Amino acid sequence: MNELEAKARANNLKLVELHSSLFAKQFYDSLDYKMFKIGKVDAENGELLYYQRMAKRLDKIIIQQNTIFIKSSLMSYLTME
């Protein structure tokens, strides 16, 4: 993941977003990814598979009261659920 994030930074990307299985959440949490939405897809067997959309800002961030404030030329924020 560090190598992928380094490549993203080298390409001036400010945000990395991924879809994580529920079981992998702890791994991505340890890498400072934040869950912002839960999604679901229909599996071929008719069951529902749940996943989490997670993101990590690659620029400077400040976290206050469950809101991530971004220090960049374009101010934006991501509210964690």
mmCIF file as gemmi writes it, N, C-alpha and C atoms, coordinates in Angstrom:
data_model
loop_
_atom_site.group_PDB
_atom_site.id
_atom_site.type_symbol
_atom_site.label_atom_id
_atom_site.label_alt_id
_atom_site.label_comp_id
_atom_site.label_asym_id
_atom_site.label_entity_id
_atom_site.label_seq_id
_atom_site.pdbx_PDB_ins_code
_atom_site.Cartn_x
_atom_site.Cartn_y
_atom_site.Cartn_z
_atom_site.occupancy
_atom_site.B_iso_or_equiv
_atom_site.pdbx_formal_charge
_atom_site.auth_seq_id
_atom_site.auth_asym_id
_atom_site.pdbx_PDB_model_num
ATOM 1 N N . MET Axp A 1 ? 0.825 -1.193 0 1 0 ? 1 A 1
ATOM 2 C CA . MET Axp A 1 ? 0 0 0 1 0 ? 1 A 1
ATOM 3 C C . MET Axp A 1 ? 0.868 1.255 0 1 0 ? 1 A 1
ATOM 4 N N . ASN Axp A 2 ? 1.976 1.213 0.725 1 0 ? 2 A 1
ATOM 5 C CA . ASN Axp A 2 ? 2.857 2.383 0.754 1 0 ? 2 A 1
ATOM 6 C C . ASN Axp A 2 ? 3.368 2.721 -0.638 1 0 ? 2 A 1
ATOM 7 N N . GLU Axp A 3 ? 3.707 1.693 -1.416 1 0 ? 3 A 1
ATOM 8 C CA . GLU Axp A 3 ? 4.204 1.922 -2.77 1 0 ? 3 A 1
ATOM 9 C C . GLU Axp A 3 ? 3.099 2.503 -3.665 1 0 ? 3 A 1
ATOM 10 N N . LEU Axp A 4 ? 1.885 1.99 -3.529 1 0 ? 4 A 1
ATOM 11 C CA . LEU Axp A 4 ? 0.772 2.53 -4.318 1 0 ? 4 A 1
ATOM 12 C C . LEU Axp A 4 ? 0.489 3.984 -3.947 1 0 ? 4 A 1
ATOM 13 N N . GLU Axp A 5 ? 0.524 4.29 -2.645 1 0 ? 5 A 1
ATOM 14 C CA . GLU Axp A 5 ? 0.305 5.673 -2.21 1 0 ? 5 A 1
ATOM 15 C C . GLU Axp A 5 ? 1.421 6.579 -2.708 1 0 ? 5 A 1
ATOM 16 N N . ALA Axp A 6 ? 2.655 6.087 -2.713 1 0 ? 6 A 1
ATOM 17 C CA . ALA Axp A 6 ? 3.779 6.88 -3.223 1 0 ? 6 A 1
ATOM 18 C C . ALA Axp A 6 ? 3.59 7.178 -4.707 1 0 ? 6 A 1
ATOM 19 N N . LYS Axp A 7 ? 3.121 6.197 -5.473 1 0 ? 7 A 1
ATOM 20 C CA . LYS Axp A 7 ? 2.858 6.42 -6.9 1 0 ? 7 A 1
ATOM 21 C C . LYS Axp A 7 ? 1.727 7.423 -7.088 1 0 ? 7 A 1
ATOM 22 N N . ALA Axp A 8 ? 0.708 7.333 -6.238 1 0 ? 8 A 1
ATOM 23 C CA . ALA Axp A 8 ? -0.399 8.291 -6.324 1 0 ? 8 A 1
ATOM 24 C C . ALA Axp A 8 ? 0.098 9.706 -6.041 1 0 ? 8 A 1
ATOM 25 N N . ARG Axp A 9 ? 0.913 9.859 -5.009 1 0 ? 9 A 1
ATOM 26 C CA . ARG Axp A 9 ? 1.487 11.176 -4.694 1 0 ? 9 A 1
ATOM 27 C C . ARG Axp A 9 ? 2.344 11.689 -5.849 1 0 ? 9 A 1
ATOM 28 N N . ALA Axp A 10 ? 3.131 10.794 -6.451 1 0 ? 10 A 1
ATOM 29 C CA . ALA Axp A 10 ? 3.998 11.18 -7.573 1 0 ? 10 A 1
ATOM 30 C C . ALA Axp A 10 ? 3.181 11.667 -8.761 1 0 ? 10 A 1
ATOM 31 N N . ASN Axp A 11 ? 1.933 11.212 -8.86 1 0 ? 11 A 1
ATOM 32 C CA . ASN Axp A 11 ? 1.033 11.647 -9.931 1 0 ? 11 A 1
ATOM 33 C C . ASN Axp A 11 ? 0.098 12.76 -9.473 1 0 ? 11 A 1
ATOM 34 N N . ASN Axp A 12 ? 0.458 13.404 -8.345 1 0 ? 12 A 1
ATOM 35 C CA . ASN Axp A 12 ? -0.281 14.557 -7.794 1 0 ? 12 A 1
ATOM 36 C C . ASN Axp A 12 ? -1.717 14.229 -7.413 1 0 ? 12 A 1
ATOM 37 N N . LEU Axp A 13 ? -1.998 12.983 -7.076 1 0 ? 13 A 1
ATOM 38 C CA . LEU Axp A 13 ? -3.328 12.634 -6.577 1 0 ? 13 A 1
ATOM 39 C C . LEU Axp A 13 ? -3.414 13.035 -5.112 1 0 ? 13 A 1
ATOM 40 N N . LYS Axp A 14 ? -4.562 13.529 -4.707 1 0 ? 14 A 1
ATOM 41 C CA . LYS Axp A 14 ? -4.75 13.991 -3.338 1 0 ? 14 A 1
ATOM 42 C C . LYS Axp A 14 ? -5.566 13.026 -2.493 1 0 ? 14 A 1
ATOM 43 N N . LEU Axp A 15 ? -6.226 12.054 -3.146 1 0 ? 15 A 1
ATOM 44 C CA . LEU Axp A 15 ? -7.132 11.158 -2.438 1 0 ? 15 A 1
ATOM 45 C C . LEU Axp A 15 ? -7.026 9.766 -3.029 1 0 ? 15 A 1
ATOM 46 N N . VAL Axp A 16 ? -6.98 8.758 -2.166 1 0 ? 16 A 1
ATOM 47 C CA . VAL Axp A 16 ? -7.052 7.371 -2.589 1 0 ? 16 A 1
ATOM 48 C C . VAL Axp A 16 ? -8.352 6.813 -2.022 1 0 ? 16 A 1
ATOM 49 N N . GLU Axp A 17 ? -9.153 6.207 -2.87 1 0 ? 17 A 1
ATOM 50 C CA . GLU Axp A 17 ? -10.42 5.621 -2.452 1 0 ? 17 A 1
ATOM 51 C C . GLU Axp A 17 ? -10.414 4.161 -2.833 1 0 ? 17 A 1
ATOM 52 N N . LEU Axp A 18 ? -10.991 3.317 -1.963 1 0 ? 18 A 1
ATOM 53 C CA . LEU Axp A 18 ? -11.052 1.889 -2.245 1 0 ? 18 A 1
ATOM 54 C C . LEU Axp A 18 ? -12.335 1.301 -1.693 1 0 ? 18 A 1
ATOM 55 N N . HIS Axp A 19 ? -12.654 0.099 -2.16 1 0 ? 19 A 1
ATOM 56 C CA . HIS Axp A 19 ? -13.77 -0.679 -1.642 1 0 ? 19 A 1
ATOM 57 C C . HIS Axp A 19 ? -13.16 -1.823 -0.846 1 0 ? 19 A 1
ATOM 58 N N . SER Axp A 20 ? -13.561 -1.954 0.394 1 0 ? 20 A 1
ATOM 59 C CA . SER Axp A 20 ? -12.989 -2.943 1.3 1 0 ? 20 A 1
ATOM 60 C C . SER Axp A 20 ? -14.059 -3.92 1.755 1 0 ? 20 A 1
ATOM 61 N N . SER Axp A 21 ? -13.674 -5.18 1.88 1 0 ? 21 A 1
ATOM 62 C CA . SER Axp A 21 ? -14.577 -6.133 2.524 1 0 ? 21 A 1
ATOM 63 C C . SER Axp A 21 ? -14.689 -5.745 4.001 1 0 ? 21 A 1
ATOM 64 N N . LEU Axp A 22 ? -15.746 -6.185 4.646 1 0 ? 22 A 1
ATOM 65 C CA . LEU Axp A 22 ? -15.914 -5.881 6.063 1 0 ? 22 A 1
ATOM 66 C C . LEU Axp A 22 ? -14.772 -6.473 6.887 1 0 ? 22 A 1
ATOM 67 N N . PHE Axp A 23 ? -14.257 -7.611 6.442 1 0 ? 23 A 1
ATOM 68 C CA . PHE Axp A 23 ? -13.184 -8.28 7.176 1 0 ? 23 A 1
ATOM 69 C C . PHE Axp A 23 ? -11.844 -7.546 7.058 1 0 ? 23 A 1
ATOM 70 N N . ALA Axp A 24 ? -11.657 -6.741 6.023 1 0 ? 24 A 1
ATOM 71 C CA . ALA Axp A 24 ? -10.387 -6.042 5.814 1 0 ? 24 A 1
ATOM 72 C C . ALA Axp A 24 ? -10.364 -4.646 6.441 1 0 ? 24 A 1
ATOM 73 N N . LYS Axp A 25 ? -11.469 -4.221 7.051 1 0 ? 25 A 1
ATOM 74 C CA . LYS Axp A 25 ? -11.553 -2.875 7.6 1 0 ? 25 A 1
ATOM 75 C C . LYS Axp A 25 ? -10.433 -2.577 8.588 1 0 ? 25 A 1
ATOM 76 N N . GLN Axp A 26 ? -10.131 -3.503 9.484 1 0 ? 26 A 1
ATOM 77 C CA . GLN Axp A 26 ? -9.092 -3.268 10.486 1 0 ? 26 A 1
ATOM 78 C C . GLN Axp A 26 ? -7.731 -3.022 9.83 1 0 ? 26 A 1
ATOM 79 N N . PHE Axp A 27 ? -7.437 -3.749 8.753 1 0 ? 27 A 1
ATOM 80 C CA . PHE Axp A 27 ? -6.184 -3.541 8.031 1 0 ? 27 A 1
ATOM 81 C C . PHE Axp A 27 ? -6.111 -2.124 7.48 1 0 ? 27 A 1
ATOM 82 N N . TYR Axp A 28 ? -7.169 -1.666 6.788 1 0 ? 28 A 1
ATOM 83 C CA . TYR Axp A 28 ? -7.152 -0.333 6.203 1 0 ? 28 A 1
ATOM 84 C C . TYR Axp A 28 ? -7.219 0.751 7.274 1 0 ? 28 A 1
ATOM 85 N N . ASP Axp A 29 ? -7.916 0.475 8.382 1 0 ? 29 A 1
ATOM 86 C CA . ASP Axp A 29 ? -7.905 1.422 9.502 1 0 ? 29 A 1
ATOM 87 C C . ASP Axp A 29 ? -6.477 1.657 9.978 1 0 ? 29 A 1
ATOM 88 N N . SER Axp A 30 ? -5.677 0.592 10.034 1 0 ? 30 A 1
ATOM 89 C CA . SER Axp A 30 ? -4.297 0.723 10.514 1 0 ? 30 A 1
ATOM 90 C C . SER Axp A 30 ? -3.439 1.563 9.566 1 0 ? 30 A 1
ATOM 91 N N . LEU Axp A 31 ? -3.892 1.736 8.318 1 0 ? 31 A 1
ATOM 92 C CA . LEU Axp A 31 ? -3.18 2.546 7.332 1 0 ? 31 A 1
ATOM 93 C C . LEU Axp A 31 ? -3.789 3.942 7.202 1 0 ? 31 A 1
ATOM 94 N N . ASP Axp A 32 ? -4.666 4.302 8.136 1 0 ? 32 A 1
ATOM 95 C CA . ASP Axp A 32 ? -5.304 5.629 8.211 1 0 ? 32 A 1
ATOM 96 C C . ASP Axp A 32 ? -6.363 5.87 7.142 1 0 ? 32 A 1
ATOM 97 N N . TYR Axp A 33 ? -6.942 4.815 6.582 1 0 ? 33 A 1
ATOM 98 C CA . TYR Axp A 33 ? -8.094 4.978 5.698 1 0 ? 33 A 1
ATOM 99 C C . TYR Axp A 33 ? -9.326 5.147 6.566 1 0 ? 33 A 1
ATOM 100 N N . LYS Axp A 34 ? -10.278 5.936 6.086 1 0 ? 34 A 1
ATOM 101 C CA . LYS Axp A 34 ? -11.503 6.207 6.832 1 0 ? 34 A 1
ATOM 102 C C . LYS Axp A 34 ? -12.707 5.733 6.02 1 0 ? 34 A 1
ATOM 103 N N . MET Axp A 35 ? -13.588 5.001 6.674 1 0 ? 35 A 1
ATOM 104 C CA . MET Axp A 35 ? -14.804 4.52 6.029 1 0 ? 35 A 1
ATOM 105 C C . MET Axp A 35 ? -15.795 5.672 5.915 1 0 ? 35 A 1
ATOM 106 N N . PHE Axp A 36 ? -16.395 5.855 4.72 1 0 ? 36 A 1
ATOM 107 C CA . PHE Axp A 36 ? -17.376 6.917 4.58 1 0 ? 36 A 1
ATOM 108 C C . PHE Axp A 36 ? -18.711 6.436 4.027 1 0 ? 36 A 1
ATOM 109 N N . LYS Axp A 37 ? -18.799 5.179 3.628 1 0 ? 37 A 1
ATOM 110 C CA . LYS Axp A 37 ? -20.073 4.682 3.123 1 0 ? 37 A 1
ATOM 111 C C . LYS Axp A 37 ? -20.038 3.163 3.09 1 0 ? 37 A 1
ATOM 112 N N . ILE Axp A 38 ? -21.184 2.551 3.351 1 0 ? 38 A 1
ATOM 113 C CA . ILE Axp A 38 ? -21.311 1.102 3.211 1 0 ? 38 A 1
ATOM 114 C C . ILE Axp A 38 ? -22.145 0.833 1.968 1 0 ? 38 A 1
ATOM 115 N N . GLY Axp A 39 ? -21.676 -0.083 1.156 1 0 ? 39 A 1
ATOM 116 C CA . GLY Axp A 39 ? -22.387 -0.442 -0.065 1 0 ? 39 A 1
ATOM 117 C C . GLY Axp A 39 ? -22.71 -1.919 -0.076 1 0 ? 39 A 1
ATOM 118 N N . LYS Axp A 40 ? -23.492 -2.331 -1.057 1 0 ? 40 A 1
ATOM 119 C CA . LYS Axp A 40 ? -23.818 -3.741 -1.191 1 0 ? 40 A 1
ATOM 120 C C . LYS Axp A 40 ? -23.993 -4.074 -2.663 1 0 ? 40 A 1
ATOM 121 N N . VAL Axp A 41 ? -23.7 -5.317 -2.989 1 0 ? 41 A 1
ATOM 122 C CA . VAL Axp A 41 ? -23.88 -5.81 -4.351 1 0 ? 41 A 1
ATOM 123 C C . VAL Axp A 41 ? -24.566 -7.167 -4.277 1 0 ? 41 A 1
ATOM 124 N N . ASP Axp A 42 ? -25.317 -7.484 -5.313 1 0 ? 42 A 1
ATOM 125 C CA . ASP Axp A 42 ? -25.95 -8.793 -5.397 1 0 ? 42 A 1
ATOM 126 C C . ASP Axp A 42 ? -24.951 -9.808 -5.922 1 0 ? 42 A 1
ATOM 127 N N . ALA Axp A 43 ? -24.786 -10.9 -5.183 1 0 ? 43 A 1
ATOM 128 C CA . ALA Axp A 43 ? -23.911 -11.98 -5.628 1 0 ? 43 A 1
ATOM 129 C C . ALA Axp A 43 ? -24.703 -12.884 -6.579 1 0 ? 43 A 1
ATOM 130 N N . GLU Axp A 44 ? -23.98 -13.698 -7.333 1 0 ? 44 A 1
ATOM 131 C CA . GLU Axp A 44 ? -24.632 -14.59 -8.299 1 0 ? 44 A 1
ATOM 132 C C . GLU Axp A 44 ? -25.579 -15.575 -7.623 1 0 ? 44 A 1
ATOM 133 N N . ASN Axp A 45 ? -25.305 -15.928 -6.371 1 0 ? 45 A 1
ATOM 134 C CA . ASN Axp A 45 ? -26.159 -16.884 -5.66 1 0 ? 45 A 1
ATOM 135 C C . ASN Axp A 45 ? -27.372 -16.225 -5.01 1 0 ? 45 A 1
ATOM 136 N N . GLY Axp A 46 ? -27.571 -14.942 -5.254 1 0 ? 46 A 1
ATOM 137 C CA . GLY Axp A 46 ? -28.723 -14.23 -4.72 1 0 ? 46 A 1
ATOM 138 C C . GLY Axp A 46 ? -28.488 -13.566 -3.375 1 0 ? 46 A 1
ATOM 139 N N . GLU Axp A 47 ? -27.344 -13.807 -2.766 1 0 ? 47 A 1
ATOM 140 C CA . GLU Axp A 47 ? -27.047 -13.177 -1.486 1 0 ? 47 A 1
ATOM 141 C C . GLU Axp A 47 ? -26.502 -11.772 -1.704 1 0 ? 47 A 1
ATOM 142 N N . LEU Axp A 48 ? -26.577 -10.964 -0.655 1 0 ? 48 A 1
ATOM 143 C CA . LEU Axp A 48 ? -26.015 -9.618 -0.692 1 0 ? 48 A 1
ATOM 144 C C . LEU Axp A 48 ? -24.617 -9.642 -0.094 1 0 ? 48 A 1
ATOM 145 N N . LEU Axp A 49 ? -23.682 -8.997 -0.773 1 0 ? 49 A 1
ATOM 146 C CA . LEU Axp A 49 ? -22.333 -8.824 -0.248 1 0 ? 49 A 1
ATOM 147 C C . LEU Axp A 49 ? -22.159 -7.36 0.134 1 0 ? 49 A 1
ATOM 148 N N . TYR Axp A 50 ? -21.754 -7.119 1.365 1 0 ? 50 A 1
ATOM 149 C CA . TYR Axp A 50 ? -21.557 -5.755 1.846 1 0 ? 50 A 1
ATOM 150 C C . TYR Axp A 50 ? -20.077 -5.392 1.769 1 0 ? 50 A 1
ATOM 151 N N . TYR Axp A 51 ? -19.804 -4.145 1.461 1 0 ? 51 A 1
ATOM 152 C CA . TYR Axp A 51 ? -18.44 -3.639 1.405 1 0 ? 51 A 1
ATOM 153 C C . TYR Axp A 51 ? -18.433 -2.221 1.948 1 0 ? 51 A 1
ATOM 154 N N . GLN Axp A 52 ? -17.25 -1.734 2.231 1 0 ? 52 A 1
ATOM 155 C CA . GLN Axp A 52 ? -17.093 -0.376 2.73 1 0 ? 52 A 1
ATOM 156 C C . GLN Axp A 52 ? -16.301 0.446 1.742 1 0 ? 52 A 1
ATOM 157 N N . ARG Axp A 53 ? -16.764 1.65 1.498 1 0 ? 53 A 1
ATOM 158 C CA . ARG Axp A 53 ? -15.969 2.6 0.717 1 0 ? 53 A 1
ATOM 159 C C . ARG Axp A 53 ? -15.11 3.343 1.716 1 0 ? 53 A 1
ATOM 160 N N . MET Axp A 54 ? -13.816 3.344 1.456 1 0 ? 54 A 1
ATOM 161 C CA . MET Axp A 54 ? -12.857 3.958 2.358 1 0 ? 54 A 1
ATOM 162 C C . MET Axp A 54 ? -11.98 4.907 1.558 1 0 ? 54 A 1
ATOM 163 N N . ALA Axp A 55 ? -11.445 5.907 2.234 1 0 ? 55 A 1
ATOM 164 C CA . ALA Axp A 55 ? -10.597 6.886 1.549 1 0 ? 55 A 1
ATOM 165 C C . ALA Axp A 55 ? -9.492 7.341 2.482 1 0 ? 55 A 1
ATOM 166 N N . LYS Axp A 56 ? -8.421 7.819 1.841 1 0 ? 56 A 1
ATOM 167 C CA . LYS Axp A 56 ? -7.3 8.406 2.582 1 0 ? 56 A 1
ATOM 168 C C . LYS Axp A 56 ? -6.818 9.611 1.796 1 0 ? 56 A 1
ATOM 169 N N . ARG Axp A 57 ? -6.73 10.738 2.477 1 0 ? 57 A 1
ATOM 170 C CA . ARG Axp A 57 ? -6.166 11.937 1.864 1 0 ? 57 A 1
ATOM 171 C C . ARG Axp A 57 ? -4.658 11.802 1.872 1 0 ? 57 A 1
ATOM 172 N N . LEU Axp A 58 ? -4.04 12.205 0.796 1 0 ? 58 A 1
ATOM 173 C CA . LEU Axp A 58 ? -2.592 12.128 0.695 1 0 ? 58 A 1
ATOM 174 C C . LEU Axp A 58 ? -1.925 13.461 0.971 1 0 ? 58 A 1
ATOM 175 N N . ASP Axp A 59 ? -2.738 14.504 1.186 1 0 ? 59 A 1
ATOM 176 C CA . ASP Axp A 59 ? -2.178 15.796 1.556 1 0 ? 59 A 1
ATOM 177 C C . ASP Axp A 59 ? -2.377 15.991 3.056 1 0 ? 59 A 1
ATOM 178 N N . LYS Axp A 60 ? -2.068 17.137 3.575 1 0 ? 60 A 1
ATOM 179 C CA . LYS Axp A 60 ? -2.147 17.377 5.011 1 0 ? 60 A 1
ATOM 180 C C . LYS Axp A 60 ? -3.599 17.424 5.46 1 0 ? 60 A 1
ATOM 181 N N . ILE Axp A 61 ? -3.878 16.798 6.608 1 0 ? 61 A 1
ATOM 182 C CA . ILE Axp A 61 ? -5.24 16.769 7.126 1 0 ? 61 A 1
ATOM 183 C C . ILE Axp A 61 ? -5.271 17.141 8.604 1 0 ? 61 A 1
ATOM 184 N N . ILE Axp A 62 ? -6.425 17.61 9.025 1 0 ? 62 A 1
ATOM 185 C CA . ILE Axp A 62 ? -6.71 17.859 10.433 1 0 ? 62 A 1
ATOM 186 C C . ILE Axp A 62 ? -8.034 17.162 10.72 1 0 ? 62 A 1
ATOM 187 N N . ILE Axp A 63 ? -8.094 16.352 11.78 1 0 ? 63 A 1
ATOM 188 C CA . ILE Axp A 63 ? -9.337 15.662 12.134 1 0 ? 63 A 1
ATOM 189 C C . ILE Axp A 63 ? -9.888 16.305 13.396 1 0 ? 63 A 1
ATOM 190 N N . GLN Axp A 64 ? -11.156 16.766 13.314 1 0 ? 64 A 1
ATOM 191 C CA . GLN Axp A 64 ? -11.836 17.355 14.452 1 0 ? 64 A 1
ATOM 192 C C . GLN Axp A 64 ? -13.281 16.895 14.443 1 0 ? 64 A 1
ATOM 193 N N . GLN Axp A 65 ? -13.749 16.37 15.546 1 0 ? 65 A 1
ATOM 194 C CA . GLN Axp A 65 ? -15.149 15.985 15.718 1 0 ? 65 A 1
ATOM 195 C C . GLN Axp A 65 ? -15.679 15.185 14.523 1 0 ? 65 A 1
ATOM 196 N N . ASN Axp A 66 ? -14.986 14.122 14.164 1 0 ? 66 A 1
ATOM 197 C CA . ASN Axp A 66 ? -15.387 13.217 13.084 1 0 ? 66 A 1
ATOM 198 C C . ASN Axp A 66 ? -15.46 13.864 11.713 1 0 ? 66 A 1
ATOM 199 N N . THR Axp A 67 ? -14.815 15.002 11.525 1 0 ? 67 A 1
ATOM 200 C CA . THR Axp A 67 ? -14.743 15.63 10.215 1 0 ? 67 A 1
ATOM 201 C C . THR Axp A 67 ? -13.28 15.799 9.845 1 0 ? 67 A 1
ATOM 202 N N . ILE Axp A 68 ? -12.951 15.45 8.62 1 0 ? 68 A 1
ATOM 203 C CA . ILE Axp A 68 ? -11.582 15.604 8.141 1 0 ? 68 A 1
ATOM 204 C C . ILE Axp A 68 ? -11.514 16.901 7.349 1 0 ? 68 A 1
ATOM 205 N N . PHE Axp A 69 ? -10.68 17.839 7.794 1 0 ? 69 A 1
ATOM 206 C CA . PHE Axp A 69 ? -10.466 19.089 7.09 1 0 ? 69 A 1
ATOM 207 C C . PHE Axp A 69 ? -9.154 18.993 6.323 1 0 ? 69 A 1
ATOM 208 N N . ILE Axp A 70 ? -9.174 19.366 5.078 1 0 ? 70 A 1
ATOM 209 C CA . ILE Axp A 70 ? -8.013 19.23 4.216 1 0 ? 70 A 1
ATOM 210 C C . ILE Axp A 70 ? -7.311 20.58 4.088 1 0 ? 70 A 1
ATOM 211 N N . LYS Axp A 71 ? -6.001 20.591 4.301 1 0 ? 71 A 1
ATOM 212 C CA . LYS Axp A 71 ? -5.192 21.789 4.08 1 0 ? 71 A 1
ATOM 213 C C . LYS Axp A 71 ? -4.61 21.687 2.681 1 0 ? 71 A 1
ATOM 214 N N . SER Axp A 72 ? -5.244 22.331 1.736 1 0 ? 72 A 1
ATOM 215 C CA . SER Axp A 72 ? -4.739 22.329 0.363 1 0 ? 72 A 1
ATOM 216 C C . SER Axp A 72 ? -5.227 23.6 -0.31 1 0 ? 72 A 1
ATOM 217 N N . SER Axp A 73 ? -4.866 23.759 -1.576 1 0 ? 73 A 1
ATOM 218 C CA . SER Axp A 73 ? -5.297 24.962 -2.281 1 0 ? 73 A 1
ATOM 219 C C . SER Axp A 73 ? -6.812 24.978 -2.459 1 0 ? 73 A 1
ATOM 220 N N . LEU Axp A 74 ? -7.42 23.83 -2.521 1 0 ? 74 A 1
ATOM 221 C CA . LEU Axp A 74 ? -8.881 23.721 -2.617 1 0 ? 74 A 1
ATOM 222 C C . LEU Axp A 74 ? -9.368 23.092 -1.331 1 0 ? 74 A 1
ATOM 223 N N . MET Axp A 75 ? -9.945 23.9 -0.454 1 0 ? 75 A 1
ATOM 224 C CA . MET Axp A 75 ? -10.402 23.367 0.828 1 0 ? 75 A 1
ATOM 225 C C . MET Axp A 75 ? -11.602 22.468 0.607 1 0 ? 75 A 1
ATOM 226 N N . SER Axp A 76 ? -11.564 21.309 1.237 1 0 ? 76 A 1
ATOM 227 C CA . SER Axp A 76 ? -12.684 20.381 1.156 1 0 ? 76 A 1
ATOM 228 C C . SER Axp A 76 ? -12.711 19.579 2.445 1 0 ? 76 A 1
ATOM 229 N N . TYR Axp A 77 ? -13.743 18.788 2.616 1 0 ? 77 A 1
ATOM 230 C CA . TYR Axp A 77 ? -13.817 17.966 3.804 1 0 ? 77 A 1
ATOM 231 C C . TYR Axp A 77 ? -14.586 16.702 3.497 1 0 ? 77 A 1
ATOM 232 N N . LEU Axp A 78 ? -14.367 15.711 4.354 1 0 ? 78 A 1
ATOM 233 C CA . LEU Axp A 78 ? -15.043 14.436 4.264 1 0 ? 78 A 1
ATOM 234 C C . LEU Axp A 78 ? -15.562 14.126 5.648 1 0 ? 78 A 1
ATOM 235 N N . THR Axp A 79 ? -16.862 13.98 5.81 1 0 ? 79 A 1
ATOM 236 C CA . THR Axp A 79 ? -17.436 13.657 7.101 1 0 ? 79 A 1
ATOM 237 C C . THR Axp A 79 ? -17.498 12.145 7.255 1 0 ? 79 A 1
ATOM 238 N N . MET Axp A 80 ? -16.954 11.658 8.326 1 0 ? 80 A 1
ATOM 239 C CA . MET Axp A 80 ? -16.968 10.225 8.577 1 0 ? 80 A 1
ATOM 240 C C . MET Axp A 80 ? -18.293 9.821 9.183 1 0 ? 80 A 1
ATOM 241 N N . GLU Axp A 81 ? -18.8 8.674 8.785 1 0 ? 81 A 1
ATOM 242 C CA . GLU Axp A 81 ? -20.063 8.153 9.34 1 0 ? 81 A 1
ATOM 243 C C . GLU Axp A 81 ? -19.762 7.145 10.415 1 0 ? 81 A 1
